[in-house]
């Protein structure tokens, strides 16, 4: 059963924010009004490998037994996917959370407010949610709380 993600204290959000390694499984717009993001806990492989000239790296893997979660954003206004290594944090932005965050002030939220007329269309405050994984940062601006579900 899915529930609304309205607070960082939500039990499923708390569970996700305690995961050691989190990866993106899938990002898919269902149609022009719904965005679904699947994320999952990853395990660190015992075997080491070399990556990018660094020896002794443990690859992360999602297994069939991995805890997995789905966030569904109905009526989203905008979303952006950023390769994790290019993500920047700023002291000018205000958020709460960990892997899953809610922003009250952000550059992305300002951009969406200035470049769309969504706030007047929905006649409500827009909300910026961020999903951070070890491979992507996914920013979503929406007028309503997303559903969150443990798969």
ROSE-4610 file (N, C-alpha, C; in Angstrom, 1 decimal, always signed):
// ROSE-4610
residu = [X/X/X/X/X/X/X/X/X/X/X/X/X/X/X/X/X/X/X/X/X/X/X/X/X/X/X/X/X/X/X/X/X/X/X/X/X/X/X/X/X/X/X/X/X/X/X/X/X/X/X/X/X/X/X/X/X/X/X/X/X/X/X/X/X/X/X/X/X/X/X/X/X/X/X/X/X/X/X/X/X/X/X/X/X/X/X/X/X/X/X/X/X/X/X/X/X/X/X/X/X/X/X/X/X/X/X/X/X/X/X/X/X/X/X/X/X/X/X/X/X/X/X/X/X/X/X/X/X/X/X/X/X/X/X/X/X/X/X/X/X/X/X/X/X/X/X/X/X/X/X/X/X/X/X/X/X/X/X/X/X/X/X/X/X/X/X/X/X/X/X/X/X/X/X/X/X/X/X/X/X/X/X/X/X/X/X/X/X/X/X/X/X/X/X/X/X/X/X/X/X/X/X/X/X/X/X/X/X/X/X/X/X/X/X/X/X/X/X/X/X/X/X/X/X/X/X/X/X/X/X/X/X/X/X/X/X/X/X/X/X/X/X/X/X/X/X/X/X/X/X/X/X/X/X/X/X/X/X/X/X/X/X/X/X/X/X/X/X/X/X/X/X/X/X/X/X/X/X/X/X/X/X/X/X/X/X/X/X/X/X/X/X/X/X/X/X/X/X/X/X/X/X/X/X/X/X/X/X/X/X/X/X/X/X/X/X/X/X/X/X/X/X/X/X/X/X/X/X/X/X/X/X/X/X/X/X/X/X/X/X/X/X/X/X/X/X/X/X/X/X/X/X/X/X/X/X/X/X/X/X/X/X/X/X/X/X/X/X/X/X/X/X/X/X/X/X/X/X/X/X/X/X/X/X/X/X/X/X/X/X/X/X/X/X/X/X/X/X/X/X/X/X/X/X/X/X/X/X/X/X/X/X/X/X/X/X/X/X/X/X/X/X/X/X/X/X/X/X/X/X/X/X/X/X/X/X/X/X/X/X/X/X/X/X/X/X/X/X/X/X/X/X]
num = [1/1/1/2/2/2/3/3/3/4/4/4/5/5/5/6/6/6/7/7/7/8/8/8/9/9/9/10/10/10/11/11/11/12/12/12/13/13/13/14/14/14/15/15/15/16/16/16/17/17/17/18/18/18/19/19/19/20/20/20/21/21/21/22/22/22/23/23/23/24/24/24/25/25/25/26/26/26/27/27/27/28/28/28/29/29/29/30/30/30/31/31/31/32/32/32/33/33/33/34/34/34/35/35/35/36/36/36/37/37/37/38/38/38/39/39/39/40/40/40/41/41/41/42/42/42/43/43/43/44/44/44/45/45/45/46/46/46/47/47/47/48/48/48/49/49/49/50/50/50/51/51/51/52/52/52/53/53/53/54/54/54/55/55/55/56/56/56/57/57/57/58/58/58/59/59/59/60/60/60/61/61/61/62/62/62/63/63/63/64/64/64/65/65/65/66/66/66/67/67/67/68/68/68/69/69/69/70/70/70/71/71/71/72/72/72/73/73/73/74/74/74/75/75/75/76/76/76/77/77/77/78/78/78/79/79/79/80/80/80/81/81/81/82/82/82/83/83/83/84/84/84/85/85/85/86/86/86/87/87/87/88/88/88/89/89/89/90/90/90/91/91/91/92/92/92/93/93/93/94/94/94/95/95/95/96/96/96/97/97/97/98/98/98/99/99/99/100/100/100/101/101/101/102/102/102/103/103/103/104/104/104/105/105/105/106/106/106/107/107/107/108/108/108/109/109/109/110/110/110/111/111/111/112/112/112/113/113/113/114/114/114/115/115/115/116/116/116/117/117/117/118/118/118/119/119/119/120/120/120/121/121/121/122/122/122/123/123/123/124/124/124/125/125/125/126/126/126/127/127/127/128/128/128/129/129/129/130/130/130/131/131/131/132/132/132/133/133/133/134/134/134/135/135/135/136/136/136/137/137/137/138/138/138/139/139/139/140/140/140/141/141/141/142/142/142/143/143/143/144/144/144/145/145/145/146/146/146/147/147/147/148/148/148/149/149/149/150/150/150/151/151/151]
x = [+0.8/+0.0/+0.9/+0.6/+1.4/+0.8/+1.7/+1.3/+1.9/+1.4/+1.9/+3.2/+4.2/+5.4/+5.3/+4.8/+4.6/+5.6/+6.4/+7.3/+8.5/+9.7/+10.9/+10.7/+9.8/+9.5/+8.7/+8.2/+7.4/+8.2/+7.5/+8.2/+9.0/+8.5/+9.2/+10.4/+10.2/+11.3/+12.4/+12.0/+13.0/+13.8/+13.1/+13.7/+14.7/+14.3/+15.2/+16.4/+16.2/+17.3/+18.4/+18.0/+19.0/+19.8/+19.5/+20.2/+21.6/+22.5/+23.9/+24.3/+23.9/+24.1/+22.8/+22.5/+21.2/+21.5/+20.9/+21.0/+19.7/+19.7/+18.5/+18.3/+17.0/+16.7/+16.1/+15.2/+14.5/+13.8/+13.8/+13.1/+12.3/+10.9/+10.1/+8.9/+8.7/+7.5/+6.4/+5.3/+4.3/+3.4/+3.1/+2.5/+3.0/+2.3/+2.8/+2.4/+1.8/+1.4/+1.9/+2.5/+3.0/+4.5/+5.3/+6.7/+6.9/+7.5/+7.8/+9.3/+9.8/+11.2/+11.3/+12.1/+12.3/+13.8/+14.0/+15.3/+15.4/+16.7/+16.9/+18.2/+18.2/+19.4/+20.3/+21.6/+22.6/+23.5/+24.2/+25.1/+26.5/+27.5/+28.9/+29.5/+29.9/+30.5/+31.8/+32.0/+33.3/+34.5/+34.3/+35.5/+35.8/+37.1/+37.5/+37.8/+37.8/+38.1/+38.8/+39.2/+39.8/+38.8/+38.6/+37.7/+38.4/+38.4/+39.0/+40.4/+41.2/+42.6/+42.7/+41.6/+41.6/+41.5/+42.4/+42.4/+41.6/+41.1/+40.5/+39.1/+38.4/+37.0/+36.0/+35.1/+34.0/+32.8/+32.4/+31.2/+29.9/+29.0/+27.7/+26.7/+25.8/+24.9/+23.5/+22.5/+21.1/+20.8/+20.3/+19.9/+18.4/+17.9/+16.4/+16.0/+16.9/+16.5/+16.7/+17.2/+17.4/+16.1/+16.1/+14.9/+14.7/+13.5/+13.2/+12.0/+12.0/+10.9/+10.5/+9.3/+8.8/+8.2/+8.6/+8.0/+7.3/+6.0/+5.2/+4.7/+5.1/+4.8/+3.7/+2.5/+1.3/+1.2/+1.1/+1.0/+2.3/+3.4/+4.7/+4.8/+5.5/+5.7/+7.0/+8.1/+9.4/+10.2/+11.1/+12.1/+13.4/+14.5/+15.9/+16.6/+17.4/+18.3/+19.7/+20.5/+21.9/+22.8/+23.8/+24.8/+25.4/+25.4/+25.8/+27.1/+28.1/+29.4/+29.4/+28.3/+28.2/+27.3/+26.8/+25.8/+26.6/+26.1/+26.7/+25.7/+26.2/+25.3/+25.7/+24.8/+25.0/+24.4/+25.1/+24.7/+23.4/+23.2/+22.0/+20.7/+20.8/+19.7/+19.3/+18.0/+17.5/+16.7/+17.2/+16.5/+16.6/+15.7/+15.7/+15.7/+16.4/+16.4/+17.8/+17.9/+19.1/+19.1/+19.0/+18.8/+17.5/+16.5/+15.2/+15.1/+15.0/+15.0/+13.8/+13.4/+12.4/+13.1/+13.0/+13.6/+12.6/+12.9/+12.0/+12.6/+13.9/+14.6/+15.6/+15.6/+16.6/+16.7/+17.8/+18.0/+17.0/+16.8/+15.9/+14.5/+14.0/+12.7/+12.5/+13.5/+13.5/+13.4/+14.2/+14.2/+12.8/+12.2/+10.9/+9.8/+9.9/+8.9/+9.0/+10.2/+10.4/+10.2/+10.4/+10.3/+9.0/+8.0/+6.7/+5.6/+4.4/+3.3/+2.5/+3.2/+2.6/+2.0/+2.7/+2.3/+0.9/+0.7/-0.6/-1.7/-1.3/-2.2/-2.7/-1.8/-2.2/-2.7/-2.5/-2.9/-2.5/-1.2/-0.7/+0.8/+1.5/+2.9/+3.5/+4.5/+5.2/+6.2/+6.5/+7.4/+8.5/+9.7/+10.9/+11.3/+11.2/+11.7/+12.9/+13.9/+15.1/+15.3/+15.7/+16.0/+17.5/+18.3/+19.8/+20.1/+20.9/+21.4/+22.9/+23.6/+25.0/+25.3/+24.3/+24.5/+23.7/+22.7/+22.0/+21.4/+21.2/+20.4/+19.2/+18.0/+16.8/+16.0/+15.8/+15.0/+13.7/+12.6/+11.3/+10.5/+9.9/+9.0/+7.6/+6.8/+5.4/+4.5/+3.2/+2.2/+1.6/+1.9/+1.4/+2.4/+2.2/+3.1/+3.1/+4.2/+4.3/+3.8/+3.4/+3.2/+4.5/+4.7/+5.9/+5.4/+6.1/+5.7/+6.9/+6.9/+7.9/+7.5/+8.4/+8.1/+8.3]
y = [-1.2/+0.0/+1.2/+2.2/+3.4/+4.5/+5.4/+6.4/+7.7/+8.9/+10.2/+10.5/+11.0/+11.4/+12.9/+13.3/+14.7/+15.2/+14.2/+14.6/+13.7/+14.2/+13.4/+12.3/+12.5/+11.6/+10.4/+10.4/+9.3/+8.0/+6.9/+5.7/+5.1/+5.1/+4.6/+5.5/+6.8/+7.8/+7.6/+7.4/+7.1/+5.8/+4.8/+3.6/+3.8/+4.5/+4.8/+5.6/+6.6/+7.4/+6.7/+5.5/+4.7/+3.7/+3.6/+2.7/+3.1/+2.2/+2.6/+2.9/+2.1/+2.3/+2.3/+3.4/+3.5/+3.8/+3.0/+3.2/+3.5/+4.1/+4.3/+3.1/+2.5/+1.4/+1.8/+2.8/+3.2/+4.6/+5.4/+6.7/+6.6/+6.8/+6.7/+7.6/+8.5/+9.2/+8.2/+8.1/+7.1/+7.7/+9.0/+9.8/+11.2/+12.2/+13.5/+14.1/+13.3/+13.8/+13.0/+11.9/+11.0/+10.7/+10.8/+10.4/+9.4/+8.2/+7.2/+7.0/+7.0/+6.7/+5.5/+4.5/+3.3/+3.4/+3.2/+3.1/+1.9/+1.5/+0.2/+0.3/-0.5/-0.7/-1.6/-1.2/-2.0/-2.7/-3.8/-4.4/-4.2/-4.2/-4.1/-5.4/-5.7/-7.0/-7.2/-8.5/-8.8/-8.6/-9.0/-8.9/-7.4/-7.2/-5.8/-5.7/-4.5/-4.3/-3.0/-2.6/-1.3/-0.5/+0.8/+1.7/+3.1/+3.6/+5.0/+5.1/+4.0/+4.1/+3.9/+3.5/+3.3/+1.8/+1.2/-0.2/-0.4/-1.6/-2.0/-1.5/-1.3/-0.7/-1.9/-1.8/-2.8/-2.3/-3.0/-2.7/-2.8/-2.0/-2.0/-2.7/-3.6/-4.3/-4.3/-4.2/-4.4/-5.9/-6.6/-8.0/-8.1/-9.3/-9.5/-9.4/-9.6/-9.4/-8.0/-7.1/-5.7/-5.1/-4.3/-3.4/-2.4/-2.3/-1.4/-0.6/+0.7/+1.6/+2.4/+2.8/+3.6/+4.9/+6.0/+7.3/+7.7/+8.0/+8.4/+9.9/+10.7/+12.1/+12.3/+12.5/+12.8/+14.3/+14.8/+16.2/+17.0/+16.3/+17.0/+18.2/+19.2/+20.4/+20.2/+19.8/+19.7/+18.7/+18.0/+17.2/+17.3/+17.0/+17.0/+15.8/+15.2/+14.1/+14.5/+14.5/+14.9/+13.7/+13.5/+12.5/+12.9/+12.0/+12.2/+13.0/+12.7/+13.4/+14.9/+15.3/+16.8/+17.6/+16.9/+17.6/+18.5/+19.7/+20.6/+21.0/+21.2/+21.7/+23.1/+23.9/+25.3/+25.7/+26.5/+27.1/+27.9/+28.4/+29.2/+28.4/+27.1/+26.3/+25.7/+25.4/+24.9/+23.6/+22.5/+21.3/+20.5/+19.5/+18.5/+17.1/+16.2/+14.8/+14.3/+13.2/+12.5/+12.1/+10.8/+10.3/+10.9/+11.1/+11.7/+13.0/+14.1/+15.5/+16.3/+17.2/+18.2/+19.6/+20.4/+21.7/+22.8/+23.7/+24.9/+26.1/+26.0/+27.0/+26.3/+26.5/+25.9/+26.6/+26.5/+27.1/+26.5/+25.2/+24.5/+25.0/+25.1/+25.6/+27.0/+27.9/+29.2/+29.2/+28.4/+28.3/+27.9/+26.9/+26.4/+27.5/+28.2/+29.2/+30.4/+30.7/+31.8/+31.4/+30.2/+29.8/+29.1/+28.9/+28.3/+29.2/+28.9/+29.6/+28.6/+27.5/+26.4/+26.9/+27.8/+28.2/+28.9/+29.7/+30.3/+29.3/+28.3/+27.3/+26.5/+26.0/+25.1/+25.9/+27.2/+28.1/+27.5/+27.1/+26.5/+26.7/+26.4/+26.5/+25.2/+25.5/+24.3/+23.8/+22.5/+21.8/+21.1/+21.2/+20.6/+19.4/+18.2/+17.0/+16.6/+16.0/+15.5/+14.1/+13.2/+11.8/+11.7/+11.4/+11.3/+9.8/+9.3/+8.0/+8.1/+7.0/+7.0/+7.2/+7.1/+7.3/+8.5/+9.0/+10.2/+11.1/+12.3/+13.2/+13.6/+13.3/+13.5/+14.6/+15.8/+16.9/+16.9/+17.0/+17.1/+18.2/+19.1/+20.1/+19.7/+19.8/+19.3/+20.2/+20.1/+20.9/+20.0/+18.7/+17.8/+16.8/+16.2/+15.2/+13.9/+13.3/+12.1/+10.9/+9.8/+8.6/+7.8/+7.2/+6.3/+5.0/+4.0/+2.6/+1.7/+0.8/-0.2/-1.4/-1.7/-2.7/-4.1]
z = [+0.0/+0.0/+0.0/-0.8/-0.9/+0.1/+0.5/+1.4/+0.8/+1.3/+0.9/+1.7/+1.0/+1.5/+1.8/+3.0/+3.3/+4.4/+4.9/+6.0/+6.0/+6.4/+6.5/+7.6/+8.5/+9.6/+9.2/+8.0/+7.5/+7.7/+8.1/+8.4/+7.2/+6.0/+4.9/+4.5/+4.6/+4.4/+5.4/+6.6/+7.7/+7.3/+6.9/+6.5/+5.3/+4.3/+3.2/+3.6/+4.4/+4.9/+5.7/+6.2/+7.0/+6.2/+4.9/+4.0/+3.8/+3.8/+3.6/+2.2/+1.2/-0.2/-0.9/-1.6/-2.3/-3.8/-4.7/-6.1/-6.8/-7.9/-8.8/-9.6/-9.5/-10.3/-11.7/-11.6/-12.8/-12.6/-13.6/-13.7/-14.9/-14.7/-15.9/-15.8/-16.8/-16.9/-17.4/-16.7/-17.1/-18.2/-18.1/-19.1/-18.9/-19.5/-19.3/-17.9/-17.0/-15.7/-14.5/-14.7/-13.6/-13.9/-12.8/-12.8/-11.7/-12.1/-11.1/-11.0/-9.8/-9.5/-8.6/-9.0/-8.2/-7.7/-6.4/-5.8/-5.0/-4.8/-4.0/-3.3/-2.2/-1.4/-2.2/-2.2/-2.9/-1.9/-2.3/-1.5/-2.1/-1.2/-1.7/-1.9/-3.1/-3.5/-2.7/-2.3/-1.6/-2.5/-3.8/-4.7/-5.0/-5.2/-5.5/-7.0/-7.5/-8.9/-9.0/-10.2/-10.5/-11.3/-10.9/-11.6/-11.7/-12.9/-13.0/-12.5/-12.5/-12.1/-10.6/-9.9/-8.4/-8.2/-7.5/-7.2/-5.9/-5.7/-4.4/-4.3/-5.4/-5.4/-5.3/-4.4/-4.3/-5.1/-6.1/-6.9/-6.1/-6.3/-5.7/-6.6/-6.0/-6.8/-6.2/-7.0/-6.5/-6.8/-5.8/-6.0/-5.9/-6.2/-6.1/-4.6/-3.7/-2.2/-1.7/-2.5/-2.1/-1.7/-0.7/-0.4/-1.5/-2.0/-3.1/-2.8/-3.3/-3.0/-4.3/-4.4/-5.5/-5.0/-5.7/-5.4/-6.7/-6.5/-7.7/-7.5/-8.5/-8.5/-9.5/-9.0/-9.9/-10.1/-11.3/-11.6/-11.3/-11.5/-11.3/-12.3/-11.9/-12.8/-13.6/-12.9/-13.6/-12.8/-13.6/-12.9/-13.7/-13.0/-13.6/-13.0/-13.8/-13.3/-13.6/-12.5/-12.6/-12.2/-13.0/-12.6/-11.3/-10.4/-9.0/-8.8/-9.6/-9.5/-9.8/-10.5/-10.8/-9.9/-8.9/-8.0/-7.0/-6.8/-5.8/-4.7/-3.5/-2.5/-2.2/-1.7/-1.4/-0.1/+0.6/+1.9/+1.7/+0.5/+0.2/+0.1/+0.0/-0.1/+1.3/+1.5/+2.8/+2.5/+3.2/+3.0/+4.3/+4.4/+5.5/+4.9/+5.5/+5.1/+4.8/+4.1/+3.8/+2.3/+2.1/+0.7/+0.1/+0.9/+0.4/+1.2/+0.4/+1.0/+0.5/+1.3/+1.0/+1.1/+0.1/+0.1/+0.3/+1.2/+1.4/+0.5/+0.2/-0.6/-1.4/-2.8/-3.6/-5.0/-5.6/-6.9/-7.9/-7.8/-8.8/-8.6/-7.4/-7.1/-7.6/-7.4/-7.9/-9.4/-10.1/-11.5/-12.1/-11.4/-11.9/-11.7/-10.5/-10.3/-11.3/-11.7/-12.6/-14.0/-14.4/-15.8/-16.2/-15.2/-15.5/-14.8/-15.2/-14.5/-13.7/-13.2/-12.5/-11.1/-10.5/-9.1/-9.2/-10.3/-10.4/-10.9/-11.7/-12.2/-11.1/-10.2/-9.1/-7.9/-7.9/-6.8/-5.4/-5.4/-4.2/-4.2/-3.1/-3.0/-3.7/-4.5/-5.1/-4.1/-4.2/-3.3/-4.1/-3.6/-4.2/-3.4/-4.0/-3.5/-4.2/-3.4/-4.0/-3.6/-4.6/-4.3/-4.7/-3.6/-3.8/-3.8/-4.8/-4.8/-5.1/-5.0/-5.3/-6.8/-7.7/-9.1/-9.7/-9.0/-9.6/-8.4/-8.8/-8.0/-8.8/-8.3/-9.0/-8.3/-9.0/-8.4/-9.0/-8.2/-8.7/-8.0/-8.8/-8.3/-8.6/-7.6/-7.7/-6.8/-7.1/-6.3/-5.2/-5.2/-4.2/-3.8/-2.6/-2.1/-2.9/-3.1/-3.9/-3.0/-3.7/-3.0/-2.8/-1.7/-1.5/-1.1/-1.7/-1.5/-1.4/-0.4/-0.4/-1.3/-2.2/-3.2/-2.7]
